[in-house]
Amino acid sequence: MSKEYLIEVEDLKQYFPIKTGLFQTTPLKAVDGVSFYIKPGETLGLVGESGCGKTTVGRSILRLYEPTAGTIKFEGEEITAKNMREHRKNMQMVFQDPYSSLNPRMTVEDIIGEPLDVHKLYSNRKERREKILNLMELVGLNAEHATRYAHEFSGGQRQRIGIARALAVNPKFIVCDEAVSALDVSIQAQVINMFEDLQEKLGVAYLFIAHDLLVVRHISNRIAVMYLGKVVEIGDADEVYDHPIHPYTESLLSAVPIPDPVIARKNKRIVLTGDVPSPMHMPTGCPFRTRCRYATKQCAEVCPALEDKGNGHMAACHNR
């Protein structure tokens, strides 16, 4: 059993049947053949524009959606519907919206204590209370917050409650689904620093899904870029950021604001032409070819596979 990788995702596909006629359905290919790995204690950043399938990847790994095809392994063991309950303790999720992911009828103590109840991780009420207070302290909440309800907190504090709930079962892997995008910038920085501190203390691995490339570069060891359900580039965070190979990654990075006005003026913005194709009617060959300035006849005929371009930096492009 290979223990080098904590999570291994191979050829993951997630298709949703969409009704297109009286008795007709067309598969919407939300995720189409995604493969990557995450090592213990590592952070993989997953970026791409809205609707590219980032959240679906995270939810399929945790089997919140039953994958259409592909294998997901945890510590070398394949995860199936039968053994998922055993792995639930090791794999958790922090949801994007702290306003809708917390039960408004439960106190903070009960929200954080729910995973402890489900997995029976305490022997008496005193131990349960101690564990909850320790978790609250870990994420920067006070003990007097325990008896309050979620609506009494700000967005940043609610997200901390969600993080404490995810940490309650002492997981080895957490999917952070846009965990800071709904927060103010100053609060974002606090929550990201907290994620990093928790990683140092607990050795937890993250799949960090986000739009903001600066945030992703700051927190991630490696970055994977998604476009229309496929990973088009993956590699070391600084390598992808400083030397992007795929034209889509180049375009994304050219849109990142630079705080120095002199450099910002020199920086050429690569504006993509055309609209994102529908995942129900994908273009033939490379999914990005309809918006790509390097597109050739080969791009329309053959979908490029991820190839190592050196130092483990992989990209799916015929012409780069």
Secondary structure as a PSIPRED ss2 file (coil, helix, strand):
# PSIPRED VFORMAT (PSIPRED V4.0)

   1 M C   1.000  0.000  0.000
   2 S C   1.000  0.000  0.000
   3 K C   1.000  0.000  0.000
   4 E C   1.000  0.000  0.000
   5 Y C   1.000  0.000  0.000
   6 L C   1.000  0.000  0.000
   7 I E   0.000  0.000  1.000
   8 E E   0.000  0.000  1.000
   9 V E   0.000  0.000  1.000
  10 E E   0.000  0.000  1.000
  11 D E   0.000  0.000  1.000
  12 L E   0.000  0.000  1.000
  13 K E   0.000  0.000  1.000
  14 Q E   0.000  0.000  1.000
  15 Y E   0.000  0.000  1.000
  16 F E   0.000  0.000  1.000
  17 P E   0.000  0.000  1.000
  18 I E   0.000  0.000  1.000
  19 K E   0.000  0.000  1.000
  20 T C   1.000  0.000  0.000
  21 G C   1.000  0.000  0.000
  22 L C   1.000  0.000  0.000
  23 F C   1.000  0.000  0.000
  24 Q C   1.000  0.000  0.000
  25 T E   0.000  0.000  1.000
  26 T E   0.000  0.000  1.000
  27 P E   0.000  0.000  1.000
  28 L E   0.000  0.000  1.000
  29 K E   0.000  0.000  1.000
  30 A E   0.000  0.000  1.000
  31 V E   0.000  0.000  1.000
  32 D E   0.000  0.000  1.000
  33 G E   0.000  0.000  1.000
  34 V E   0.000  0.000  1.000
  35 S E   0.000  0.000  1.000
  36 F E   0.000  0.000  1.000
  37 Y E   0.000  0.000  1.000
  38 I E   0.000  0.000  1.000
  39 K C   1.000  0.000  0.000
  40 P C   1.000  0.000  0.000
  41 G C   1.000  0.000  0.000
  42 E C   1.000  0.000  0.000
  43 T E   0.000  0.000  1.000
  44 L E   0.000  0.000  1.000
  45 G E   0.000  0.000  1.000
  46 L E   0.000  0.000  1.000
  47 V E   0.000  0.000  1.000
  48 G C   1.000  0.000  0.000
  49 E C   1.000  0.000  0.000
  50 S C   1.000  0.000  0.000
  51 G C   1.000  0.000  0.000
  52 C C   1.000  0.000  0.000
  53 G C   1.000  0.000  0.000
  54 K H   0.000  1.000  0.000
  55 T H   0.000  1.000  0.000
  56 T H   0.000  1.000  0.000
  57 V H   0.000  1.000  0.000
  58 G H   0.000  1.000  0.000
  59 R H   0.000  1.000  0.000
  60 S H   0.000  1.000  0.000
  61 I H   0.000  1.000  0.000
  62 L C   1.000  0.000  0.000
  63 R C   1.000  0.000  0.000
  64 L C   1.000  0.000  0.000
  65 Y C   1.000  0.000  0.000
  66 E C   1.000  0.000  0.000
  67 P C   1.000  0.000  0.000
  68 T C   1.000  0.000  0.000
  69 A E   0.000  0.000  1.000
  70 G E   0.000  0.000  1.000
  71 T E   0.000  0.000  1.000
  72 I E   0.000  0.000  1.000
  73 K E   0.000  0.000  1.000
  74 F E   0.000  0.000  1.000
  75 E C   1.000  0.000  0.000
  76 G C   1.000  0.000  0.000
  77 E E   0.000  0.000  1.000
  78 E E   0.000  0.000  1.000
  79 I C   1.000  0.000  0.000
  80 T C   1.000  0.000  0.000
  81 A C   1.000  0.000  0.000
  82 K C   1.000  0.000  0.000
  83 N C   1.000  0.000  0.000
  84 M H   0.000  1.000  0.000
  85 R H   0.000  1.000  0.000
  86 E H   0.000  1.000  0.000
  87 H H   0.000  1.000  0.000
  88 R H   0.000  1.000  0.000
  89 K C   1.000  0.000  0.000
  90 N C   1.000  0.000  0.000
  91 M E   0.000  0.000  1.000
  92 Q E   0.000  0.000  1.000
  93 M E   0.000  0.000  1.000
  94 V E   0.000  0.000  1.000
  95 F C   1.000  0.000  0.000
  96 Q C   1.000  0.000  0.000
  97 D C   1.000  0.000  0.000
  98 P C   1.000  0.000  0.000
  99 Y C   1.000  0.000  0.000
 100 S C   1.000  0.000  0.000
 101 S C   1.000  0.000  0.000
 102 L C   1.000  0.000  0.000
 103 N C   1.000  0.000  0.000
 104 P C   1.000  0.000  0.000
 105 R C   1.000  0.000  0.000
 106 M C   1.000  0.000  0.000
 107 T E   0.000  0.000  1.000
 108 V H   0.000  1.000  0.000
 109 E H   0.000  1.000  0.000
 110 D H   0.000  1.000  0.000
 111 I H   0.000  1.000  0.000
 112 I H   0.000  1.000  0.000
 113 G H   0.000  1.000  0.000
 114 E H   0.000  1.000  0.000
 115 P H   0.000  1.000  0.000
 116 L H   0.000  1.000  0.000
 117 D H   0.000  1.000  0.000
 118 V H   0.000  1.000  0.000
 119 H C   1.000  0.000  0.000
 120 K C   1.000  0.000  0.000
 121 L C   1.000  0.000  0.000
 122 Y C   1.000  0.000  0.000
 123 S C   1.000  0.000  0.000
 124 N C   1.000  0.000  0.000
 125 R H   0.000  1.000  0.000
 126 K H   0.000  1.000  0.000
 127 E H   0.000  1.000  0.000
 128 R H   0.000  1.000  0.000
 129 R H   0.000  1.000  0.000
 130 E H   0.000  1.000  0.000
 131 K H   0.000  1.000  0.000
 132 I H   0.000  1.000  0.000
 133 L H   0.000  1.000  0.000
 134 N H   0.000  1.000  0.000
 135 L H   0.000  1.000  0.000
 136 M H   0.000  1.000  0.000
 137 E H   0.000  1.000  0.000
 138 L H   0.000  1.000  0.000
 139 V C   1.000  0.000  0.000
 140 G C   1.000  0.000  0.000
 141 L C   1.000  0.000  0.000
 142 N C   1.000  0.000  0.000
 143 A H   0.000  1.000  0.000
 144 E H   0.000  1.000  0.000
 145 H H   0.000  1.000  0.000
 146 A H   0.000  1.000  0.000
 147 T H   0.000  1.000  0.000
 148 R C   1.000  0.000  0.000
 149 Y E   0.000  0.000  1.000
 150 A H   0.000  1.000  0.000
 151 H H   0.000  1.000  0.000
 152 E H   0.000  1.000  0.000
 153 F C   1.000  0.000  0.000
 154 S C   1.000  0.000  0.000
 155 G H   0.000  1.000  0.000
 156 G H   0.000  1.000  0.000
 157 Q H   0.000  1.000  0.000
 158 R H   0.000  1.000  0.000
 159 Q H   0.000  1.000  0.000
 160 R H   0.000  1.000  0.000
 161 I H   0.000  1.000  0.000
 162 G H   0.000  1.000  0.000
 163 I H   0.000  1.000  0.000
 164 A H   0.000  1.000  0.000
 165 R H   0.000  1.000  0.000
 166 A H   0.000  1.000  0.000
 167 L H   0.000  1.000  0.000
 168 A C   1.000  0.000  0.000
 169 V C   1.000  0.000  0.000
 170 N C   1.000  0.000  0.000
 171 P C   1.000  0.000  0.000
 172 K C   1.000  0.000  0.000
 173 F E   0.000  0.000  1.000
 174 I E   0.000  0.000  1.000
 175 V E   0.000  0.000  1.000
 176 C E   0.000  0.000  1.000
 177 D E   0.000  0.000  1.000
 178 E C   1.000  0.000  0.000
 179 A C   1.000  0.000  0.000
 180 V C   1.000  0.000  0.000
 181 S C   1.000  0.000  0.000
 182 A C   1.000  0.000  0.000
 183 L C   1.000  0.000  0.000
 184 D C   1.000  0.000  0.000
 185 V H   0.000  1.000  0.000
 186 S H   0.000  1.000  0.000
 187 I H   0.000  1.000  0.000
 188 Q H   0.000  1.000  0.000
 189 A H   0.000  1.000  0.000
 190 Q H   0.000  1.000  0.000
 191 V H   0.000  1.000  0.000
 192 I H   0.000  1.000  0.000
 193 N H   0.000  1.000  0.000
 194 M H   0.000  1.000  0.000
 195 F H   0.000  1.000  0.000
 196 E H   0.000  1.000  0.000
 197 D H   0.000  1.000  0.000
 198 L H   0.000  1.000  0.000
 199 Q H   0.000  1.000  0.000
 200 E H   0.000  1.000  0.000
 201 K H   0.000  1.000  0.000
 202 L H   0.000  1.000  0.000
 203 G C   1.000  0.000  0.000
 204 V C   1.000  0.000  0.000
 205 A E   0.000  0.000  1.000
 206 Y E   0.000  0.000  1.000
 207 L E   0.000  0.000  1.000
 208 F E   0.000  0.000  1.000
 209 I E   0.000  0.000  1.000
 210 A C   1.000  0.000  0.000
 211 H C   1.000  0.000  0.000
 212 D C   1.000  0.000  0.000
 213 L H   0.000  1.000  0.000
 214 L H   0.000  1.000  0.000
 215 V H   0.000  1.000  0.000
 216 V H   0.000  1.000  0.000
 217 R H   0.000  1.000  0.000
 218 H H   0.000  1.000  0.000
 219 I H   0.000  1.000  0.000
 220 S C   1.000  0.000  0.000
 221 N C   1.000  0.000  0.000
 222 R E   0.000  0.000  1.000
 223 I E   0.000  0.000  1.000
 224 A E   0.000  0.000  1.000
 225 V E   0.000  0.000  1.000
 226 M E   0.000  0.000  1.000
 227 Y E   0.000  0.000  1.000
 228 L C   1.000  0.000  0.000
 229 G C   1.000  0.000  0.000
 230 K E   0.000  0.000  1.000
 231 V E   0.000  0.000  1.000
 232 V E   0.000  0.000  1.000
 233 E E   0.000  0.000  1.000
 234 I E   0.000  0.000  1.000
 235 G E   0.000  0.000  1.000
 236 D E   0.000  0.000  1.000
 237 A H   0.000  1.000  0.000
 238 D H   0.000  1.000  0.000
 239 E H   0.000  1.000  0.000
 240 V H   0.000  1.000  0.000
 241 Y H   0.000  1.000  0.000
 242 D H   0.000  1.000  0.000
 243 H C   1.000  0.000  0.000
 244 P C   1.000  0.000  0.000
 245 I C   1.000  0.000  0.000
 246 H C   1.000  0.000  0.000
 247 P H   0.000  1.000  0.000
 248 Y H   0.000  1.000  0.000
 249 T H   0.000  1.000  0.000
 250 E H   0.000  1.000  0.000
 251 S H   0.000  1.000  0.000
 252 L H   0.000  1.000  0.000
 253 L H   0.000  1.000  0.000
 254 S H   0.000  1.000  0.000
 255 A C   1.000  0.000  0.000
 256 V C   1.000  0.000  0.000
 257 P C   1.000  0.000  0.000
 258 I C   1.000  0.000  0.000
 259 P C   1.000  0.000  0.000
 260 D C   1.000  0.000  0.000
 261 P H   0.000  1.000  0.000
 262 V H   0.000  1.000  0.000
 263 I H   0.000  1.000  0.000
 264 A H   0.000  1.000  0.000
 265 R H   0.000  1.000  0.000
 266 K H   0.000  1.000  0.000
 267 N C   1.000  0.000  0.000
 268 K C   1.000  0.000  0.000
 269 R C   1.000  0.000  0.000
 270 I C   1.000  0.000  0.000
 271 V C   1.000  0.000  0.000
 272 L C   1.000  0.000  0.000
 273 T C   1.000  0.000  0.000
 274 G C   1.000  0.000  0.000
 275 D C   1.000  0.000  0.000
 276 V C   1.000  0.000  0.000
 277 P C   1.000  0.000  0.000
 278 S C   1.000  0.000  0.000
 279 P C   1.000  0.000  0.000
 280 M C   1.000  0.000  0.000
 281 H C   1.000  0.000  0.000
 282 M C   1.000  0.000  0.000
 283 P C   1.000  0.000  0.000
 284 T C   1.000  0.000  0.000
 285 G C   1.000  0.000  0.000
 286 C C   1.000  0.000  0.000
 287 P C   1.000  0.000  0.000
 288 F C   1.000  0.000  0.000
 289 R H   0.000  1.000  0.000
 290 T H   0.000  1.000  0.000
 291 R H   0.000  1.000  0.000
 292 C C   1.000  0.000  0.000
 293 R C   1.000  0.000  0.000
 294 Y C   1.000  0.000  0.000
 295 A C   1.000  0.000  0.000
 296 T C   1.000  0.000  0.000
 297 K H   0.000  1.000  0.000
 298 Q H   0.000  1.000  0.000
 299 C H   0.000  1.000  0.000
 300 A H   0.000  1.000  0.000
 301 E H   0.000  1.000  0.000
 302 V C   1.000  0.000  0.000
 303 C C   1.000  0.000  0.000
 304 P C   1.000  0.000  0.000
 305 A C   1.000  0.000  0.000
 306 L C   1.000  0.000  0.000
 307 E E   0.000  0.000  1.000
 308 D E   0.000  0.000  1.000
 309 K C   1.000  0.000  0.000
 310 G C   1.000  0.000  0.000
 311 N C   1.000  0.000  0.000
 312 G C   1.000  0.000  0.000
 313 H C   1.000  0.000  0.000
 314 M E   0.000  0.000  1.000
 315 A E   0.000  0.000  1.000
 316 A C   1.000  0.000  0.000
 317 C C   1.000  0.000  0.000
 318 H C   1.000  0.000  0.000
 319 N C   1.000  0.000  0.000
 320 R C   1.000  0.000  0.000
